[in-house]
């Protein structure tokens, strides 16, 4: 069972004054390896946080993982922060849907470059062969893509969390678990 310990954090705008440090240890089915994951949230005085995660896993074809995003950061909070950032710089005039989309595509290219030429073996779950600098750079490029996607949704008037949930529900029907478990076939194969 997860064990949570509270500890005070630096005062940061928009954050609570308590941070939870969570350590979870669990054993999965006998035919799967044991995974231990520690997750801590590090906060800096400017309010930006980072997740650091270390996993020790026995080798095996299927590894159970424990991972979670910071629940204090929502797409709405990112949308609001970005809107304020752009407004303070008078950049709304440049943030047309087309311009934001093209900027996002450029960032997707930069994200893709990080994986280029590494091969499948070098890009396994949790990226075990990547250095901490590589993983930091990866996080920054992913953040760029996410921020542009959230900004695009804002500038287009699309409620991104709502449509994402609706899309997941639609995919449940297109890919029924009892028919497609373990298969990578297109949804038309399950009709």
MDAnalysis code that builds the backbone (N, CA, C; Angstrom):
import MDAnalysis as mda
import numpy as np

u = mda.Universe.empty(573, n_residues=191, atom_resindex=np.repeat(np.arange(191), 3), trajectory=True)
u.add_TopologyAttr("name", ["N", "CA", "C"] * 191)
u.add_TopologyAttr("resid", np.arange(1, 192))
u.add_TopologyAttr("resname", ["UNK", "UNK", "UNK", "UNK", "UNK", "UNK", "UNK", "UNK", "UNK", "UNK", "UNK", "UNK", "UNK", "UNK", "UNK", "UNK", "UNK", "UNK", "UNK", "UNK", "UNK", "UNK", "UNK", "UNK", "UNK", "UNK", "UNK", "UNK", "UNK", "UNK", "UNK", "UNK", "UNK", "UNK", "UNK", "UNK", "UNK", "UNK", "UNK", "UNK", "UNK", "UNK", "UNK", "UNK", "UNK", "UNK", "UNK", "UNK", "UNK", "UNK", "UNK", "UNK", "UNK", "UNK", "UNK", "UNK", "UNK", "UNK", "UNK", "UNK", "UNK", "UNK", "UNK", "UNK", "UNK", "UNK", "UNK", "UNK", "UNK", "UNK", "UNK", "UNK", "UNK", "UNK", "UNK", "UNK", "UNK", "UNK", "UNK", "UNK", "UNK", "UNK", "UNK", "UNK", "UNK", "UNK", "UNK", "UNK", "UNK", "UNK", "UNK", "UNK", "UNK", "UNK", "UNK", "UNK", "UNK", "UNK", "UNK", "UNK", "UNK", "UNK", "UNK", "UNK", "UNK", "UNK", "UNK", "UNK", "UNK", "UNK", "UNK", "UNK", "UNK", "UNK", "UNK", "UNK", "UNK", "UNK", "UNK", "UNK", "UNK", "UNK", "UNK", "UNK", "UNK", "UNK", "UNK", "UNK", "UNK", "UNK", "UNK", "UNK", "UNK", "UNK", "UNK", "UNK", "UNK", "UNK", "UNK", "UNK", "UNK", "UNK", "UNK", "UNK", "UNK", "UNK", "UNK", "UNK", "UNK", "UNK", "UNK", "UNK", "UNK", "UNK", "UNK", "UNK", "UNK", "UNK", "UNK", "UNK", "UNK", "UNK", "UNK", "UNK", "UNK", "UNK", "UNK", "UNK", "UNK", "UNK", "UNK", "UNK", "UNK", "UNK", "UNK", "UNK", "UNK", "UNK", "UNK", "UNK", "UNK", "UNK", "UNK", "UNK", "UNK", "UNK", "UNK", "UNK", "UNK", "UNK", "UNK"])
u.atoms.positions = np.array([
    [0.838, -1.181, 0.000],
    [0.000, 0.000, 0.000],
    [0.877, 1.236, 0.000],
    [0.468, 2.304, -0.704],
    [1.270, 3.511, -0.746],
    [1.391, 4.125, 0.641],
    [2.543, 4.687, 0.894],
    [2.761, 5.398, 2.139],
    [3.017, 6.844, 1.783],
    [2.271, 7.776, 2.381],
    [2.433, 9.193, 2.071],
    [2.902, 9.923, 3.310],
    [3.866, 10.804, 3.117],
    [4.367, 11.633, 4.202],
    [4.258, 13.074, 3.771],
    [3.710, 13.920, 4.631],
    [3.606, 15.335, 4.309],
    [4.880, 16.032, 4.720],
    [5.262, 17.032, 3.926],
    [6.379, 17.877, 4.308],
    [6.118, 19.262, 3.756],
    [6.572, 20.292, 4.453],
    [6.332, 21.658, 3.982],
    [7.091, 21.928, 2.684],
    [6.529, 22.800, 1.870],
    [7.179, 23.180, 0.616],
    [7.369, 24.688, 0.606],
    [8.257, 25.179, -0.268],
    [8.422, 26.634, -0.371],
    [7.122, 27.271, -0.828],
    [6.888, 28.473, -0.400],
    [5.698, 29.193, -0.827],
    [5.789, 29.457, -2.321],
    [4.816, 29.010, -3.058],
    [4.782, 29.247, -4.495],
    [3.380, 29.666, -4.878],
    [3.274, 30.600, -5.836],
    [1.938, 31.031, -6.260],
    [1.157, 29.865, -6.831],
    [-0.067, 29.717, -6.368],
    [-0.966, 28.718, -6.926],
    [-0.730, 27.311, -6.434],
    [0.157, 27.130, -5.479],
    [0.365, 25.771, -4.992],
    [-0.009, 25.703, -3.530],
    [-0.275, 24.508, -3.065],
    [-0.563, 24.319, -1.657],
    [0.724, 24.430, -0.862],
    [0.611, 24.435, 0.445],
    [1.813, 24.554, 1.246],
    [2.264, 23.206, 1.785],
    [1.664, 22.146, 1.273],
    [2.071, 20.811, 1.686],
    [2.299, 19.979, 0.433],
    [3.337, 19.212, 0.462],
    [3.668, 18.335, -0.649],
    [3.661, 16.913, -0.122],
    [3.184, 15.995, -0.923],
    [3.185, 14.601, -0.518],
    [4.345, 13.886, -1.178],
    [5.073, 13.162, -0.389],
    [6.114, 12.295, -0.916],
    [5.541, 10.893, -0.856],
    [5.467, 10.242, -1.992],
    [4.786, 8.951, -2.058],
    [5.801, 7.876, -2.415],
    [5.774, 6.811, -1.666],
    [6.586, 5.652, -2.003],
    [5.641, 4.468, -2.076],
    [5.668, 3.767, -3.178],
    [4.789, 2.619, -3.349],
    [5.619, 1.409, -3.710],
    [5.330, 0.301, -3.050],
    [5.966, -0.964, -3.362],
    [4.861, -1.990, -3.507],
    [4.863, -2.708, -4.628],
    [3.835, -3.722, -4.794],
    [4.387, -4.875, -5.615],
    [3.834, -6.022, -5.377],
    [4.200, -7.213, -6.137],
    [3.023, -7.580, -7.012],
    [3.315, -7.833, -8.256],
    [2.259, -8.201, -9.191],
    [2.166, -9.718, -9.240],
    [1.364, -10.245, -10.162],
    [1.161, -11.693, -10.250],
    [2.489, -12.441, -10.246],
    [2.438, -13.697, -9.854],
    [3.645, -14.506, -9.751],
    [4.398, -14.607, -11.065],
    [3.693, -14.584, -12.189],
    [4.361, -14.726, -13.479],
    [4.915, -13.406, -14.012],
    [4.740, -12.322, -13.258],
    [5.281, -11.029, -13.656],
    [6.350, -10.607, -12.655],
    [7.287, -9.767, -13.091],
    [8.339, -9.321, -12.186],
    [7.821, -8.372, -11.124],
    [8.602, -8.186, -10.086],
    [8.275, -7.232, -9.036],
    [8.825, -5.874, -9.437],
    [8.056, -4.837, -9.242],
    [8.495, -3.487, -9.584],
    [8.406, -2.601, -8.367],
    [9.447, -1.847, -8.116],
    [9.449, -0.868, -7.044],
    [9.613, 0.493, -7.686],
    [8.746, 1.401, -7.362],
    [8.839, 2.737, -7.938],
    [8.799, 3.757, -6.824],
    [9.693, 4.701, -6.897],
    [9.668, 5.818, -5.975],
    [9.396, 7.063, -6.802],
    [8.551, 7.920, -6.311],
    [8.216, 9.135, -7.030],
    [8.238, 10.278, -6.044],
    [9.009, 11.294, -6.330],
    [9.044, 12.455, -5.466],
    [8.818, 13.684, -6.307],
    [8.273, 14.680, -5.702],
    [8.051, 15.939, -6.399],
    [9.013, 16.954, -5.826],
    [9.848, 17.509, -6.662],
    [10.799, 18.516, -6.231],
    [10.273, 19.868, -6.671],
    [10.200, 20.805, -5.763],
    [9.715, 22.144, -6.093],
    [10.843, 23.138, -5.965],
    [10.880, 24.061, -6.908],
    [11.842, 25.147, -6.823],
    [11.112, 26.401, -6.361],
    [11.839, 27.416, -5.891],
    [11.186, 28.621, -5.391],
    [10.303, 29.317, -6.403],
    [10.546, 29.127, -7.709],
    [9.709, 29.798, -8.706],
    [8.432, 29.026, -9.018],
    [8.195, 27.938, -8.290],
    [6.938, 27.225, -8.418],
    [6.918, 26.157, -9.478],
    [8.001, 26.003, -10.199],
    [8.020, 24.966, -11.219],
    [8.493, 23.680, -10.578],
    [7.820, 22.591, -10.843],
    [8.177, 21.317, -10.224],
    [8.642, 20.331, -11.265],
    [9.290, 19.309, -10.814],
    [9.736, 18.238, -11.699],
    [9.517, 16.921, -10.989],
    [9.197, 15.925, -11.754],
    [9.060, 14.598, -11.179],
    [10.315, 13.822, -11.477],
    [10.794, 13.159, -10.463],
    [11.935, 12.279, -10.652],
    [11.464, 10.897, -10.283],
    [11.751, 9.956, -11.125],
    [11.257, 8.617, -10.909],
    [12.388, 7.643, -11.147],
    [12.524, 6.679, -10.271],
    [13.497, 5.617, -10.448],
    [12.767, 4.299, -10.288],
    [12.965, 3.395, -11.199],
    [12.308, 2.091, -11.102],
    [13.351, 0.994, -11.143],
    [13.236, 0.045, -10.218],
    [14.094, -1.138, -10.228],
    [13.211, -2.302, -10.623],
    [13.541, -2.957, -11.723],
    [12.668, -3.984, -12.271],
    [13.458, -5.224, -12.631],
    [12.932, -6.391, -12.270],
    [13.504, -7.639, -12.744],
    [13.215, -7.715, -14.238],
    [14.141, -8.249, -15.026],
    [13.862, -8.344, -16.461],
    [12.685, -9.267, -16.728],
    [11.906, -8.935, -17.708],
    [10.755, -9.747, -18.076],
    [10.026, -9.101, -19.218],
    [9.246, -9.849, -19.962],
    [8.569, -9.291, -21.124],
    [7.482, -8.295, -20.755],
    [6.804, -8.503, -19.609],
    [5.746, -7.582, -19.197],
    [6.078, -7.092, -17.795],
    [6.219, -5.795, -17.646],
    [6.565, -5.222, -16.361],
    [5.443, -4.289, -15.915],
    [4.928, -4.510, -14.723],
    [3.921, -3.609, -14.173],
    [4.629, -2.327, -13.766],
    [4.030, -1.185, -14.046],
    [4.625, 0.103, -13.704],
    [3.639, 0.905, -12.883],
    [4.177, 1.772, -12.105],
    [3.368, 2.732, -11.377],
    [3.849, 4.105, -11.791],
    [2.975, 4.905, -12.329],
    [3.330, 6.242, -12.781],
    [2.098, 7.106, -12.680],
    [2.269, 8.357, -12.322],
    [1.144, 9.294, -12.267],
    [1.643, 10.704, -12.523],
    [0.817, 11.497, -13.185],
    [1.110, 12.912, -13.346],
    [0.822, 13.638, -12.045],
    [1.361, 14.812, -11.906],
    [1.100, 15.656, -10.751],
    [-0.369, 16.085, -10.810],
    [-1.197, 15.688, -9.848],
    [-2.618, 16.026, -9.910],
    [-2.912, 17.514, -9.717],
    [-1.934, 18.260, -9.238],
    [-2.150, 19.692, -9.030],
    [-2.077, 20.484, -10.334],
    [-1.512, 19.885, -11.376],
    [-1.396, 20.563, -12.667],
    [-2.471, 20.002, -13.584],
    [-3.356, 20.871, -14.045],
    [-4.431, 20.456, -14.937],
    [-4.262, 21.134, -16.295],
    [-4.954, 20.619, -17.292],
    [-4.930, 21.287, -18.589],
    [-5.504, 22.698, -18.479],
    [-6.492, 22.865, -17.623],
    [-7.069, 24.207, -17.443],
    [-6.065, 25.155, -16.809],
    [-5.311, 24.685, -15.835],
    [-4.309, 25.565, -15.223],
    [-3.221, 25.928, -16.243],
    [-2.841, 24.972, -17.082],
    [-1.870, 25.279, -18.133],
    [-2.447, 26.276, -19.138],
    [-3.715, 26.102, -19.488],
    [-4.364, 27.024, -20.433],
    [-4.374, 28.441, -19.872],
    [-4.749, 28.568, -18.612],
    [-4.796, 29.885, -17.977],
    [-3.403, 30.519, -17.889],
    [-2.413, 29.724, -17.493],
    [-1.042, 30.238, -17.384],
    [-0.519, 30.690, -18.742],
    [-0.792, 29.903, -19.774],
    [-0.341, 30.274, -21.107],
    [-1.048, 31.512, -21.628],
    [-2.336, 31.595, -21.397],
    [-3.093, 32.776, -21.843],
    [-2.546, 34.030, -21.171],
    [-2.254, 33.954, -19.887],
    [-1.697, 35.103, -19.170],
    [-0.295, 35.435, -19.685],
    [0.504, 34.418, -19.955],
    [1.856, 34.599, -20.488],
    [1.803, 35.342, -21.821],
    [0.930, 34.899, -22.724],
    [0.808, 35.530, -24.044],
    [0.243, 36.942, -23.931],
    [-0.761, 37.121, -23.078],
    [-1.380, 38.448, -22.932],
    [-0.369, 39.460, -22.385],
    [0.456, 39.056, -21.435],
    [1.441, 39.960, -20.844],
    [2.464, 40.430, -21.873],
    [2.643, 39.673, -22.937],
    [3.613, 40.007, -23.980],
    [2.950, 40.520, -25.257],
    [1.624, 40.675, -25.216],
    [0.842, 41.099, -26.377],
    [1.076, 40.176, -27.566],
    [1.080, 38.855, -27.299],
    [1.319, 37.869, -28.340],
    [0.042, 37.248, -28.888],
    [-1.113, 37.582, -28.322],
    [-2.355, 37.014, -28.845],
    [-2.509, 37.305, -30.331],
    [-2.027, 38.469, -30.767],
    [-2.130, 38.843, -32.174],
    [-1.386, 37.864, -33.091],
    [-0.387, 37.166, -32.568],
    [0.383, 36.218, -33.370],
    [-0.109, 34.782, -33.212],
    [-0.889, 34.550, -32.170],
    [-1.317, 33.181, -31.857],
    [-2.612, 32.808, -32.565],
    [-2.588, 32.878, -33.894],
    [-3.718, 32.371, -34.676],
    [-3.647, 30.845, -34.620],
    [-4.758, 30.166, -34.799],
    [-4.695, 28.705, -34.797],
    [-3.640, 28.147, -35.763],
    [-3.552, 28.722, -36.951],
    [-2.574, 28.250, -37.931],
    [-1.151, 28.401, -37.409],
    [-0.815, 29.561, -36.873],
    [0.544, 29.794, -36.377],
    [0.888, 28.886, -35.198],
    [-0.064, 28.701, -34.312],
    [0.183, 27.843, -33.157],
    [0.369, 26.401, -33.613],
    [-0.462, 25.950, -34.561],
    [-0.329, 24.591, -35.090],
    [1.045, 24.389, -35.730],
    [1.480, 25.335, -36.559],
    [2.780, 25.187, -37.225],
    [3.922, 25.195, -36.212],
    [3.810, 25.998, -35.178],
    [4.824, 25.997, -34.121],
    [4.851, 24.641, -33.412],
    [3.665, 24.063, -33.181],
    [3.582, 22.760, -32.526],
    [4.215, 21.680, -33.403],
    [3.969, 21.723, -34.702],
    [4.554, 20.741, -35.614],
    [6.082, 20.827, -35.559],
    [6.615, 22.033, -35.493],
    [8.066, 22.201, -35.356],
    [8.579, 21.547, -34.080],
    [7.842, 21.704, -32.996],
    [8.236, 21.092, -31.722],
    [8.122, 19.571, -31.773],
    [7.118, 19.049, -32.487],
    [7.005, 17.592, -32.653],
    [8.238, 17.081, -33.394],
    [8.721, 17.836, -34.366],
    [9.949, 17.461, -35.078],
    [11.138, 17.409, -34.133],
    [11.255, 18.404, -33.243],
    [12.357, 18.414, -32.275],
    [12.243, 17.235, -31.312],
    [11.029, 16.895, -30.912],
    [10.805, 15.736, -30.048],
    [11.195, 14.448, -30.782],
    [10.819, 14.354, -32.033],
    [11.130, 13.166, -32.832],
    [12.634, 12.968, -32.985],
    [13.375, 14.055, -33.116],
    [14.832, 13.963, -33.267],
    [15.488, 13.234, -32.102],
    [14.899, 13.349, -30.922],
    [15.484, 12.700, -29.754],
    [15.431, 11.182, -29.868],
    [14.447, 10.663, -30.596],
    [14.281, 9.223, -30.759],
    [14.944, 8.703, -32.040],
    [15.224, 9.622, -32.968],
    [15.764, 9.229, -34.268],
    [17.096, 8.501, -34.105],
    [17.246, 7.424, -34.790],
    [18.463, 6.611, -34.874],
    [18.792, 5.822, -33.606],
    [17.924, 5.830, -32.623],
    [18.198, 5.053, -31.404],
    [17.715, 3.612, -31.539],
    [16.813, 3.345, -32.459],
    [16.274, 2.004, -32.632],
    [15.305, 1.645, -31.515],
    [14.546, 0.581, -31.730],
    [13.559, 0.159, -30.732],
    [14.211, -0.246, -29.419],
    [15.361, -0.904, -29.497],
    [16.025, -1.368, -28.274],
    [16.447, -0.192, -27.382],
    [16.794, 0.931, -27.984],
    [17.216, 2.099, -27.210],
    [16.076, 2.956, -26.720],
    [14.841, 2.552, -27.017],
    [13.679, 3.360, -26.643],
    [12.644, 2.530, -25.901],
    [13.084, 1.622, -25.042],
    [12.166, 0.800, -24.263],
    [11.460, 1.600, -23.185],
    [10.473, 0.988, -22.571],
    [9.703, 1.632, -21.512],
    [10.642, 2.163, -20.430],
    [10.429, 3.379, -20.014],
    [11.227, 4.108, -19.027],
    [12.616, 4.497, -19.533],
    [12.904, 4.211, -20.812],
    [14.143, 4.647, -21.465],
    [15.387, 4.348, -20.618],
    [15.622, 3.075, -20.284],
    [16.712, 2.735, -19.375],
    [18.110, 3.103, -19.887],
    [18.293, 3.197, -21.204],
    [19.620, 3.518, -21.734],
    [19.843, 5.019, -21.908],
    [18.851, 5.841, -21.568],
    [18.981, 7.286, -21.734],
    [19.632, 7.887, -20.496],
    [20.450, 8.902, -20.697],
    [21.047, 9.631, -19.572],
    [20.001, 10.549, -18.945],
    [20.301, 11.032, -17.764],
    [19.383, 11.985, -17.118],
    [19.258, 13.260, -17.945],
    [20.343, 13.693, -18.579],
    [20.279, 14.873, -19.453],
    [19.362, 14.622, -20.644],
    [19.459, 13.409, -21.225],
    [18.571, 13.052, -22.337],
    [17.113, 13.098, -21.892],
    [16.826, 12.550, -20.716],
    [15.451, 12.519, -20.216],
    [14.946, 13.918, -19.879],
    [15.823, 14.767, -19.368],
    [15.437, 16.160, -19.096],
    [15.082, 16.861, -20.400],
    [15.930, 16.685, -21.411],
    [15.673, 17.289, -22.722],
    [14.363, 16.763, -23.305],
    [14.136, 15.448, -23.163],
    [12.883, 14.842, -23.622],
    [11.683, 15.520, -22.954],
    [11.737, 15.693, -21.648],
    [10.641, 16.340, -20.927],
    [10.381, 17.751, -21.419],
    [11.451, 18.488, -21.702],
    [11.295, 19.861, -22.195],
    [10.619, 19.882, -23.563],
    [11.016, 18.972, -24.441],
    [10.400, 18.929, -25.771],
    [8.946, 18.470, -25.685],
    [8.655, 17.509, -24.813],
    [7.265, 17.083, -24.617],
    [6.433, 18.245, -24.076],
    [7.008, 19.009, -23.168],
    [6.298, 20.165, -22.604],
    [5.982, 21.174, -23.699],
    [6.929, 21.421, -24.600],
    [6.677, 22.350, -25.710],
    [5.485, 21.892, -26.541],
    [5.451, 20.596, -26.872],
    [4.347, 20.064, -27.684],
    [3.028, 20.206, -26.934],
    [3.025, 19.821, -25.665],
    [1.796, 19.909, -24.870],
    [1.316, 21.350, -24.753],
    [2.226, 22.249, -24.466],
    [1.826, 23.653, -24.299],
    [1.247, 24.229, -25.589],
    [1.855, 23.891, -26.724],
    [1.285, 24.360, -27.985],
    [-0.071, 23.709, -28.257],
    [-0.241, 22.442, -27.918],
    [-1.532, 21.781, -28.119],
    [-2.614, 22.431, -27.249],
    [-2.281, 22.714, -26.008],
    [-3.236, 23.376, -25.115],
    [-3.558, 24.779, -25.640],
    [-2.549, 25.488, -26.107],
    [-2.770, 26.832, -26.657],
    [-3.633, 26.757, -27.913],
    [-3.385, 25.754, -28.767],
    [-4.193, 25.581, -29.973],
    [-5.649, 25.336, -29.605],
    [-5.882, 24.473, -28.634],
    [-7.253, 24.207, -28.192],
    [-7.908, 25.489, -27.681],
    [-7.162, 26.275, -26.921],
    [-7.679, 27.538, -26.386],
    [-8.039, 28.495, -27.517],
    [-7.156, 28.642, -28.482],
    [-7.390, 29.590, -29.571],
    [-8.483, 29.107, -30.526],
    [-8.752, 27.788, -30.549],
    [-9.818, 27.238, -31.388],
    [-11.130, 27.086, -30.624],
    [-11.113, 27.297, -29.321],
    [-12.324, 27.132, -28.521],
    [-12.720, 25.676, -28.345],
    [-11.739, 24.775, -28.276],
    [-12.007, 23.350, -28.101],
    [-11.713, 22.971, -26.653],
    [-12.686, 22.372, -25.986],
    [-12.507, 21.908, -24.610],
    [-11.728, 20.602, -24.669],
    [-10.408, 20.711, -24.670],
    [-9.533, 19.563, -24.892],
    [-9.760, 18.423, -23.900],
    [-9.855, 18.668, -22.597],
    [-10.105, 17.533, -21.692],
    [-11.421, 16.812, -22.002],
    [-12.454, 17.552, -22.331],
    [-13.761, 16.936, -22.614],
    [-13.714, 16.102, -23.893],
    [-13.089, 16.638, -24.951],
    [-13.044, 15.874, -26.193],
    [-12.097, 14.680, -26.073],
    [-11.063, 14.791, -25.248],
    [-10.161, 13.654, -25.034],
    [-10.893, 12.523, -24.315],
    [-11.686, 12.862, -23.298],
    [-12.480, 11.840, -22.601],
    [-13.486, 11.202, -23.550],
    [-14.128, 12.028, -24.382],
    [-15.100, 11.499, -25.348],
    [-14.406, 10.579, -26.355],
    [-13.200, 10.926, -26.765],
    [-12.461, 10.095, -27.715],
    [-12.087, 8.759, -27.073],
    [-11.689, 8.765, -25.806],
    [-11.391, 7.512, -25.109],
    [-12.622, 6.616, -25.057],
    [-13.769, 7.215, -24.789],
    [-15.018, 6.445, -24.745],
    [-15.333, 5.852, -26.115],
    [-15.141, 6.643, -27.158],
    [-15.374, 6.165, -28.520],
    [-14.438, 4.997, -28.839],
    [-13.172, 5.109, -28.413],
    [-12.203, 4.044, -28.672],
    [-12.537, 2.755, -27.925],
    [-13.204, 2.861, -26.778],
    [-13.639, 1.656, -26.054],
    [-14.583, 0.826, -26.914],
    [-15.414, 1.509, -27.679],
    [-16.368, 0.809, -28.543],
    [-15.698, 0.299, -29.826],
    [-14.737, 1.063, -30.340],
    [-14.031, 0.641, -31.551],
    [-13.090, -0.526, -31.277],
    [-12.548, -0.561, -30.068],
    [-11.582, -1.594, -29.684],
    [-12.053, -2.311, -28.428],
    [-13.060, -3.175, -28.525],
    [-13.553, -3.879, -27.338],
    [-12.450, -4.769, -26.752],
    [-12.226, -4.648, -25.453],
    [-11.127, -5.353, -24.794],
    [-11.216, -6.858, -24.984],
    [-12.420, -7.407, -24.961],
    [-12.560, -8.860, -25.082],
    [-12.201, -9.371, -26.482],
    [-12.217, -8.488, -27.480],
    [-11.900, -8.903, -28.851],
    [-10.490, -8.529, -29.291],
    [-9.933, -7.475, -28.734],
    [-8.665, -6.990, -29.279],
    [-7.484, -7.114, -28.321],
    [-7.672, -7.708, -27.171],
    [-6.574, -7.833, -26.199],
    [-5.353, -8.471, -26.856],
    [-4.215, -7.764, -26.774],
    [-2.966, -8.291, -27.307],
    [-2.799, -8.162, -28.807],
    [-3.740, -7.546, -29.485],
    [-3.683, -7.417, -30.944],
    [-3.454, -5.962, -31.341],
    [-2.683, -5.758, -32.391],
    [-2.437, -4.410, -32.904],
    [-3.228, -4.151, -34.192],
    [-4.217, -4.995, -34.483],
    [-5.010, -4.850, -35.707],
    [-5.843, -3.562, -35.670],
    [-6.160, -3.068, -36.845],
    [-7.017, -1.885, -36.967],
    [-8.435, -2.212, -36.476],
    [-9.149, -1.188, -36.033],
    [-10.484, -1.390, -35.454],
    [-11.451, -2.111, -36.377],
    [-11.244, -2.002, -37.676],
    [-12.154, -2.656, -38.620],
    [-12.086, -4.188, -38.503],
    [-11.003, -4.708, -37.928],
    [-10.874, -6.155, -37.744],
    [-11.779, -6.678, -36.649],
    [-12.309, -5.784, -35.833],
    [-13.123, -6.212, -34.683],
    [-14.613, -5.974, -34.906],
    [-14.973, -5.481, -36.093],
    [-16.373, -5.139, -36.375],
    [-17.232, -6.375, -36.531],
])
